[in-house]
Amino acid sequence: MTEGGLTDAHSTPPAAAEKTNTSVPFPDEEATEEDTKTAEKTPLNEDEEKGDKNEESKGSALLKVVGSTDPDCAAEAEFEHPEGGWGWIVMLAAMWCNGAIFGIQNSFGIFFISLLHEFGAVDDESLKFKTAWVGSLSMGMIFFCSPIVSVFTDLFGCRKTAVAGAAVGLVGLLASSFVRTLGPLYFTYGIVFACGCSFAYQPSLVILGHYFKKRLGLVNGIVTAGSSVFTITLPYLLSFLLNRLGLHNTFRILSIFMFILMLAGFTYKPLMPEPRSPQTGRALRLSKIFNFNIWKSVGYRIWALGIPAALYGYFVPYVHLMAFVEESFGKDVNKEILLMCIGITSGVGRLIFGRVADYVPGVNKVYLQVSSFLVIGVMSMMIPLCQIFGGLIAVCLLMGLFDGCFISIMAPIAFELVGSQNVSQAIGFLLGMMSLPMIIGPPIAGLLRDTLGTYKEAFYLAGMPPIIGGLVLCFIPYVERRKQRQQQQQQEAAAHKMLDGKANSVLQPYNAHEDKKELECSI
């Protein structure tokens, strides 16, 4: 059989051979110029030629793929925040929510004096201790209910939770207007009204993340400034109403605020996509009721420890400052101006530091909270040292400024630590842990006053927890940076592994001797 016959019998058809030929000559054959050009144009050599140029871009692309394996993170990355539009209406509604709730709570010092006159007895030595429980219980219950509110928010959404909460708060205030003794106020004002406020308040923080991302710090500053506006104006309004209409009619008028809050809750239209979870059935429902993912973050655990530790003395000035001023400077002094000063500078602080937080990268925003706690602690200790009323005004101005800093960056820090999909329960559980110090702080201060006959020791002790809590928060940026370095190393290792696997499967070396040997065997 001739060589040509062997070729016809064992080779592929000419057209097929033309397609599959790589034109790489055998070692003992001389490569022609045409063969060399053909070999250079093969896909295999093209990949080798471009490999060095594109290696870095491929690696970065693979890093993105590795970092986006979580479907929740992928959905969050694809979602584009409006950064405005209907979000401005939502912002105004949330601003009213913060103003109505915390404006009333922060003005409890005015109610405190009225309650002492309305329900107090001259021979009751523990009167301030008992009366302080009304305000501290109300403020504490707002935070105590927050973990439950976070579950309701995840299950039913921001709109339904907020509207129902405002309705409950309305019922609580109306019921308080018919109370004639101090005891029932613990339930109507301290529990029912406060629980309603809690259910209305937390969705106002969560819904903002649906509409804003780049401007979230500024928007949170504007929203939380609502309580400052109300804190400025409500003391004078409450003093006027209490003097003219009495305590019970004042509660009825404040019920109108809660009715408007209920209407504002209808604007909370959710936009964020539902998280895609691999869990189904009972496991999915359990994850909505209790989100364990937030506790996997060491930074969040430190945050949830440091913030409550700092708040044991936080609410003491709001409850006892008015009574302290009457004892130190007389009843005729314009004591409402102190709450107005705190409200004004708190609003300014929320706007300024809320905007500053947008330029502070990542969890370094925590340092703003650290500075605010240090200043608040020192200012609380300086309250009994003020011998003139002007000095007390200066202390309140500075305290309000950094109070605004602390409040305005709560939500942005939560978003940084746990992400937007977990932020509802992250804020909820943090506020719940804040309830204990908020509840017991003012009554302890009132007990010290009733026991020692002066407020000095109460304010000195109230300044210590914010300083301690602020120092604890300093560990968060270090922990988060270490976590990011570990994640980056894991992603780089995974990317290199994927690149190596791809190179091994695609860039196989060409062995001419084996091809020639196979051809000879077939012949």
CORZITA-V539593 format. One record per pair of residues at least 12 apart in sequence whose ideal C-beta (glycine too) atoms are under 8 Angstrom apart, sorted by the first residue. I is the first residue (numbers start at 0). J is the second residue. D is the distance in Angstrom with one decimal. If there is no record, write none. Layout:
I/J/D, I/J/D
This chain:
5/522/5.7, 9/521/5.5, 9/522/6.6, 21/37/7.8, 21/38/6.6, 21/41/5.5, 21/43/7.6, 21/509/7.5, 22/34/4.8, 22/37/3.8, 22/38/5.4, 22/41/7.9, 23/38/5.2, 23/509/6.3, 23/511/6.3, 24/511/7.7, 25/511/5.6, 25/515/5.2, 26/511/5.9, 26/512/7.0, 43/506/7.5, 43/509/7.2, 46/505/6.7, 46/506/6.4, 47/506/6.6, 50/502/8.0, 50/506/7.5, 54/498/7.7, 57/498/6.5, 58/494/5.4, 58/495/7.6, 58/498/6.5, 61/493/7.8, 61/494/4.2, 61/497/5.3, 61/498/6.5, 62/490/5.2, 62/491/7.0, 62/494/5.0, 65/490/4.9, 65/493/4.7, 65/494/5.9, 65/497/7.6, 66/490/5.7, 70/274/7.6, 70/275/4.2, 70/276/7.7, 70/277/7.9, 71/274/4.5, 71/275/6.6, 71/276/7.5, 71/418/7.7, 71/420/4.7, 72/418/7.3, 74/272/4.9, 74/274/6.8, 74/275/6.2, 75/271/7.7, 75/272/8.0, 75/418/7.0, 75/419/5.8, 75/420/6.4, 77/272/8.0, 78/270/7.7, 78/271/6.2, 78/272/5.9, 80/209/7.5, 80/210/6.2, 80/211/5.8, 80/212/4.3, 80/213/7.5, 80/270/7.9, 81/210/5.4, 81/211/7.9, 81/270/7.3, 82/210/7.4, 82/211/5.9, 82/212/7.1, 82/213/6.0, 82/214/5.9, 83/210/7.7, 84/210/7.5, 85/210/7.2, 85/266/7.8, 85/268/6.7, 86/207/7.8, 86/209/7.9, 86/210/3.1, 86/211/6.0, 86/218/7.8, 88/266/5.4, 89/206/5.9, 89/207/7.0, 89/210/5.8, 89/266/5.4, 89/267/6.3, 89/268/7.4, 90/207/6.9, 90/210/7.7, 90/211/8.0, 90/218/5.5, 90/221/6.3, 90/222/6.0, 91/263/8.0, 92/203/7.4, 92/263/3.7, 92/264/7.2, 92/266/4.5, 92/267/7.1, 93/203/3.8, 93/204/7.6, 93/206/6.8, 93/207/6.3, 93/222/4.6, 93/225/7.7, 93/263/7.8, 94/221/6.4, 94/222/4.8, 94/224/7.2, 94/225/3.7, 95/225/6.2, 95/259/6.6, 95/260/6.3, 95/263/5.1, 96/161/7.4, 96/199/5.9, 96/200/6.2, 96/203/4.3, 96/225/7.3, 96/260/5.7, 96/263/6.2, 96/264/7.7, 97/200/7.3, 97/203/6.6, 97/222/5.7, 97/223/5.5, 97/225/4.2, 97/226/4.6, 98/225/3.4, 98/226/5.3, 98/228/5.7, 98/229/3.9, 99/225/8.0, 99/229/6.6, 99/256/4.4, 99/257/6.8, 99/259/7.3, 99/260/5.2, 100/141/7.3, 100/168/7.9, 100/196/4.6, 100/199/6.8, 100/200/5.4, 100/226/7.3, 100/260/7.6, 101/226/3.6, 101/229/7.2, 101/230/7.3, 102/225/7.8, 102/226/5.5, 102/228/7.5, 102/229/2.4, 102/230/5.3, 102/232/7.8, 102/233/4.8, 103/229/7.5, 103/233/6.9, 103/253/6.3, 103/256/7.3, 104/134/7.6, 104/137/6.5, 104/138/5.3, 104/141/7.3, 104/196/7.7, 104/317/7.6, 105/226/6.7, 105/229/7.8, 105/230/4.6, 105/233/7.9, 105/317/5.3, 105/338/6.9, 105/341/7.7, 105/342/7.3, 106/229/7.9, 106/230/6.6, 106/233/4.5, 106/234/5.3, 106/237/5.7, 106/338/6.5, 107/133/7.8, 107/134/3.8, 107/137/7.3, 107/138/7.7, 107/317/6.5, 107/318/6.1, 108/234/7.9, 108/317/6.1, 108/318/6.1, 108/319/7.5, 108/320/5.8, 108/321/3.7, 108/322/7.5, 108/338/6.5, 109/233/8.0, 109/234/5.5, 109/237/4.6, 109/238/6.1, 109/241/7.0, 109/321/6.7, 109/335/7.2, 109/338/7.8, 110/133/7.8, 110/134/7.0, 110/237/7.2, 110/246/7.7, 111/130/6.1, 111/131/7.2, 111/134/6.3, 111/318/6.2, 111/319/7.8, 111/321/6.3, 111/322/6.6, 112/321/5.9, 112/322/6.7, 112/325/7.4, 113/241/5.1, 113/246/5.3, 114/130/5.1, 114/133/6.6, 114/181/6.9, 114/184/7.7, 114/246/7.4, 115/127/7.3, 115/130/5.8, 115/322/7.9, 117/246/5.4, 118/130/7.5, 118/180/6.3, 118/181/4.1, 124/449/5.9, 125/446/7.7, 125/449/5.4, 126/449/7.7, 127/319/7.9, 127/322/6.9, 127/445/4.3, 127/448/5.7, 127/449/5.7, 128/442/5.8, 128/445/4.2, 128/446/4.9, 128/448/8.0, 128/449/5.4, 129/181/6.5, 130/181/6.8, 130/445/7.5, 131/318/5.6, 131/319/7.2, 131/441/4.6, 131/442/5.0, 131/444/7.3, 131/445/3.9, 132/185/6.5, 132/189/7.2, 132/442/5.4, 133/181/7.3, 133/184/5.1, 133/185/6.4, 133/188/5.9, 133/189/5.5, 134/317/7.9, 134/318/5.1, 134/441/6.4, 135/314/6.6, 135/318/6.5, 135/437/6.7, 135/438/5.2, 135/439/7.2, 135/440/6.7, 135/441/4.0, 135/442/5.6, 136/185/6.1, 136/189/3.5, 136/190/7.0, 136/193/7.1, 136/438/6.0, 137/188/5.8, 137/189/4.8, 137/192/6.5, 137/193/4.3, 137/196/8.0, 138/193/7.3, 138/314/5.7, 138/437/5.0, 138/438/7.4, 139/193/7.7, 139/434/4.5, 139/435/7.2, 139/437/4.3, 139/438/3.1, 139/439/7.8, 140/189/6.5, 140/190/5.7, 140/193/3.6, 140/194/5.8, 140/197/6.7, 140/434/6.9, 140/438/7.7, 141/193/5.1, 141/194/8.0, 141/196/5.2, 141/197/4.5, 141/200/6.5, 141/430/7.6, 141/434/7.6, 142/197/7.2, 142/430/4.2, 142/431/6.1, 142/432/7.8, 142/433/4.3, 142/434/3.9, 142/437/5.8, 143/197/7.6, 143/431/5.9, 143/434/3.4, 143/435/7.8, 143/438/7.4, 144/193/7.6, 144/194/5.2, 144/197/3.9, 144/198/6.9, 144/431/7.4, 144/434/8.0, 145/197/6.0, 145/201/5.7, 145/426/7.1, 145/427/4.3, 145/428/7.2, 145/429/7.5, 145/430/3.4, 145/431/4.6, 145/433/8.0, 145/434/7.5, 146/424/7.3, 146/427/4.8, 146/428/5.0, 146/430/7.8, 146/431/4.0, 147/427/7.7, 147/431/8.0, 148/160/6.6, 148/164/7.5, 148/197/5.5, 148/198/5.2, 148/200/8.0, 148/201/4.6, 148/202/7.7, 148/427/5.7, 149/201/6.6, 149/423/4.8, 149/424/4.2, 149/426/6.8, 149/427/2.6, 149/428/6.9, 150/287/7.0, 150/288/5.3, 150/289/7.6, 150/424/7.2, 150/427/7.5, 151/198/7.0, 152/201/6.4, 152/202/5.5, 152/205/6.0, 152/423/4.9, 152/427/7.5, 153/287/4.7, 153/288/8.0, 153/290/7.8, 153/423/5.6, 153/424/6.8, 154/287/5.9, 154/288/7.8, 156/267/7.8, 156/269/5.6, 157/202/3.7, 157/203/7.9, 157/205/5.7, 157/206/4.5, 157/267/4.3, 157/269/6.0, 158/202/7.5, 158/264/6.2, 158/265/6.5, 158/267/4.3, 158/268/6.9, 158/269/7.2, 160/198/5.7, 160/201/7.7, 160/202/5.0, 161/198/7.0, 161/199/5.0, 161/202/4.2, 161/203/6.7, 161/263/7.8, 161/264/3.5, 161/267/5.6, 162/261/5.6, 162/264/4.0, 162/265/6.3, 163/198/6.1, 164/194/7.7, 164/195/5.0, 164/196/7.0, 164/197/6.7, 164/198/2.5, 164/199/3.6, 164/200/7.5, 164/202/7.8, 164/264/7.6, 165/195/6.5, 165/198/7.8, 165/199/4.5, 165/257/5.5, 165/258/7.7, 165/260/4.3, 165/261/3.7, 165/263/7.7, 165/264/5.6, 166/195/7.0, 166/261/5.5, 167/191/6.6, 167/194/6.1, 167/195/3.3, 167/198/6.5, 168/191/7.8, 168/192/5.4, 168/194/7.8, 168/195/2.8, 168/196/5.1, 168/198/8.0, 168/199/6.2, 168/257/4.6, 168/260/7.2, 169/195/7.1, 169/254/5.5, 169/257/4.0, 169/258/5.8, 169/261/6.6, 170/191/6.5, 170/195/7.1, 171/187/5.6, 171/188/6.5, 171/190/7.7, 171/191/3.5, 171/192/3.0, 171/193/7.4, 171/194/7.6, 171/195/5.6, 172/188/7.5, 172/192/5.4, 172/250/5.4, 172/251/7.6, 172/253/5.6, 172/254/4.5, 172/257/6.0, 173/250/7.4, 173/251/6.7, 173/254/5.2, 174/187/4.2, 174/191/6.5, 175/187/4.3, 175/188/4.5, 175/192/6.5, 175/250/4.9, 176/247/4.6, 176/248/7.1, 176/250/3.8, 176/251/4.7, 176/254/7.5, 177/247/7.1, 178/247/7.9, 195/257/7.3, 197/430/7.9, 199/260/5.8, 199/261/7.9, 199/264/6.5, 201/423/7.6, 201/426/6.4, 201/427/6.1, 201/430/6.9, 202/264/7.4, 202/267/6.0, 203/222/6.9, 203/267/7.6, 204/219/7.7, 204/222/8.0, 204/409/7.5, 204/410/4.9, 204/426/5.9, 205/422/6.4, 205/423/4.9, 205/426/7.0, 206/267/4.6, 206/269/7.0, 207/219/6.4, 207/222/6.6, 207/410/6.9, 208/271/7.2, 208/410/7.3, 208/414/6.3, 208/419/5.1, 208/422/6.2, 209/269/5.7, 209/270/4.2, 209/271/4.9, 210/270/6.6, 213/357/7.2, 214/357/6.9, 215/357/7.3, 215/410/7.2, 215/411/5.8, 215/414/7.0, 216/353/4.9, 216/354/6.4, 216/355/7.5, 216/356/3.7, 216/357/3.9, 216/407/7.4, 216/408/6.8, 216/411/5.1, 217/350/7.8, 217/353/5.4, 217/354/4.9, 217/357/6.0, 218/353/7.6, 219/349/7.8, 219/353/5.3, 219/356/7.9, 219/407/5.4, 219/408/7.2, 219/409/7.8, 219/410/5.2, 219/411/6.2, 220/349/4.5, 220/350/4.8, 220/351/7.5, 220/352/6.7, 220/353/2.0, 220/354/6.2, 220/356/7.8, 220/403/7.9, 220/407/4.4, 221/349/7.6, 221/350/6.6, 221/353/7.1, 223/349/4.6, 223/353/7.3, 223/403/7.2, 223/406/4.8, 223/407/4.9, 224/345/7.8, 224/346/4.2, 224/349/4.4, 224/350/5.7, 224/403/7.4, 224/407/7.8, 226/342/7.9, 226/345/7.5, 226/406/7.7, 227/342/4.7, 227/343/6.9, 227/345/4.3, 227/346/2.9, 227/347/7.8, 227/349/6.4, 227/399/7.6, 227/403/6.6, 228/342/7.2, 228/346/6.1, 229/342/7.5, 230/338/6.1, 230/339/7.6, 230/341/6.5, 230/342/3.2, 230/345/6.8, 231/338/7.8, 231/339/5.0, 231/342/3.7, 231/343/5.6, 231/346/7.3, 232/342/7.9, 234/335/4.1, 234/338/4.6, 234/339/6.3, 235/335/5.8, 235/339/7.6, 237/249/6.5, 238/335/6.0, 240/252/6.2, 271/419/6.7, 271/420/8.0, 274/420/4.8, 289/424/7.7, 290/421/5.7, 290/424/4.4, 290/425/7.9, 292/417/7.2, 292/421/5.4, 293/417/4.9, 293/421/5.1, 293/424/5.9, 293/425/4.6, 293/428/6.9, 296/416/5.5, 296/417/5.8, 296/482/8.0, 297/478/4.9, 297/482/6.9, 298/362/6.2, 298/416/5.1, 298/475/4.7, 298/478/5.1, 298/479/4.6, 298/482/7.3, 299/416/4.6, 299/417/5.7, 299/425/6.3, 301/471/6.6, 301/472/7.0, 301/474/5.5, 301/475/5.2, 301/478/6.5, 302/365/7.4, 302/412/6.9, 302/416/6.4, 302/429/7.0, 302/472/6.8, 302/475/6.0, 303/428/6.7, 303/429/5.3, 303/432/5.7, 304/471/6.3, 305/468/4.8, 305/469/7.5, 305/471/3.6, 305/472/4.3, 305/475/7.8, 306/368/7.9, 306/429/6.2, 306/432/7.5, 306/433/6.2, 306/468/6.5, 306/472/7.6, 307/432/4.6, 307/433/5.1, 307/435/6.7, 307/436/5.4, 307/468/7.6, 308/436/7.5, 308/464/6.1, 308/467/5.9, 308/468/4.0, 308/471/6.1, 309/372/4.9, 309/376/7.9, 309/464/5.5, 309/465/4.6, 309/467/7.0, 309/468/2.4, 309/469/6.1, 309/471/7.9, 309/472/7.9, 310/433/5.5, 310/436/4.2, 310/437/5.9, 310/440/7.2, 310/464/6.8, 310/465/7.6, 310/468/7.2, 311/436/4.1, 311/439/7.4, 311/440/4.9, 311/461/7.5, 311/464/3.9, 312/376/7.4, 312/379/5.8, 312/440/5.8, 312/444/7.9, 312/460/6.7, 312/461/3.0, 312/462/6.1, 312/463/6.8, 312/464/4.9, 312/465/6.3, 313/375/7.0, 313/436/7.3, 313/437/7.1, 313/440/6.9, 313/461/7.9, 313/464/7.6, 313/465/6.6, 314/437/5.3, 314/440/5.5, 314/441/5.7, 315/379/7.0, 315/440/5.5, 315/441/5.6, 315/444/4.7, 315/457/6.6, 315/458/6.9, 315/461/4.1, 316/341/8.0, 316/379/6.3, 316/382/6.7, 316/398/7.1, 316/458/7.5, 316/461/7.3, 317/338/8.0, 318/441/4.1, 318/444/7.3, 318/445/7.7, 319/441/6.6, 319/444/5.5, 319/445/6.8, 319/448/7.2, 319/454/6.2, 319/457/6.8, 320/334/7.9, 320/337/6.1, 320/338/7.6, 320/382/7.3, 320/395/8.0, 321/334/5.2, 321/337/7.7, 321/338/7.7, 322/448/7.9, 322/454/7.5, 323/382/7.1, 323/383/7.6, 323/454/4.5, 323/458/7.6, 324/337/6.7, 324/388/8.0, 324/391/7.3, 326/454/7.0, 328/388/5.6, 332/388/6.3, 336/392/6.9, 337/391/6.5, 337/392/6.7, 337/395/4.9, 338/395/7.9, 340/392/5.6, 340/395/4.4, 340/396/5.0, 340/399/6.2, 341/395/5.0, 341/396/7.7, 341/398/6.2, 341/399/3.7, 341/402/6.9, 342/399/6.6, 343/396/7.7, 343/399/6.8, 344/395/7.8, 344/396/4.8, 344/397/7.3, 344/398/7.9, 344/399/3.6, 344/400/4.2, 344/403/6.9, 345/399/4.0, 345/400/7.0, 345/402/4.8, 345/403/4.1, 345/406/7.5, 346/403/6.4, 347/400/6.5, 347/403/6.6, 348/399/6.7, 348/400/4.2, 348/401/6.3, 348/402/6.7, 348/403/2.6, 348/404/5.0, 348/407/7.2, 349/403/3.9, 349/404/7.6, 349/406/6.2, 349/407/4.0, 350/403/7.7, 350/407/7.8, 351/403/7.7, 351/404/7.9, 352/367/5.9, 352/371/7.9, 352/403/6.4, 352/404/4.0, 352/407/5.4, 352/408/6.3, 353/407/4.1, 353/408/6.9, 355/367/7.1, 356/407/7.1, 356/408/4.7, 356/411/5.2, 361/415/5.6, 361/476/7.9, 361/479/7.0, 362/412/7.0, 362/415/5.1, 362/416/6.5, 362/475/5.8, 362/476/5.3, 362/479/4.5, 363/476/5.6, 364/408/5.3, 364/411/5.8, 364/412/5.2, 364/415/6.6, 365/412/6.1, 365/472/5.3, 365/473/7.8, 365/475/4.7, 365/476/6.0, 366/473/7.7, 366/476/7.1, 367/404/5.6, 367/408/5.6, 368/404/7.2, 368/405/5.6, 368/408/6.3, 368/412/7.0, 368/469/7.3, 368/472/5.9, 369/469/4.5, 369/470/7.6, 369/472/5.1, 369/473/5.8, 370/401/7.0, 370/404/7.1, 370/469/7.6, 371/401/4.0, 371/402/7.1, 371/404/4.1, 371/405/4.2, 371/469/7.7, 372/405/6.8, 372/465/4.2, 372/466/6.7, 372/468/5.6, 372/469/3.3, 372/472/7.4, 373/465/7.1, 373/466/5.9, 373/469/5.0, 374/397/6.5, 374/398/7.4, 374/400/8.0, 374/401/4.3, 375/398/5.9, 375/401/5.6, 375/402/6.4, 375/405/7.2, 375/462/7.8, 375/465/4.8, 376/462/4.4, 376/463/6.6, 376/464/7.3, 376/465/3.6, 376/466/4.0, 376/469/7.2, 377/462/6.5, 377/466/7.5, 378/394/5.1, 378/395/8.0, 378/397/5.6, 378/398/4.2, 378/401/7.9, 378/462/7.5, 379/398/7.4, 379/458/5.6, 379/461/4.7, 379/462/3.7, 379/465/7.2, 380/458/6.5, 380/459/5.5, 380/461/7.8, 380/462/3.6, 380/463/8.0, 381/394/5.3, 381/462/8.0, 382/394/6.0, 382/458/4.7, 383/453/8.0, 383/454/6.3, 383/455/4.1, 383/458/4.9, 383/459/6.9, 409/426/7.2, 409/429/8.0, 410/422/7.4, 410/426/6.7, 413/425/4.9, 413/426/5.2, 413/429/7.2, 416/475/7.9, 416/479/7.5, 436/464/7.2, 440/461/7.0, 443/457/7.7, 444/457/3.9, 444/458/7.7, 444/460/7.8, 444/461/6.3, 445/457/7.8, 447/460/7.4
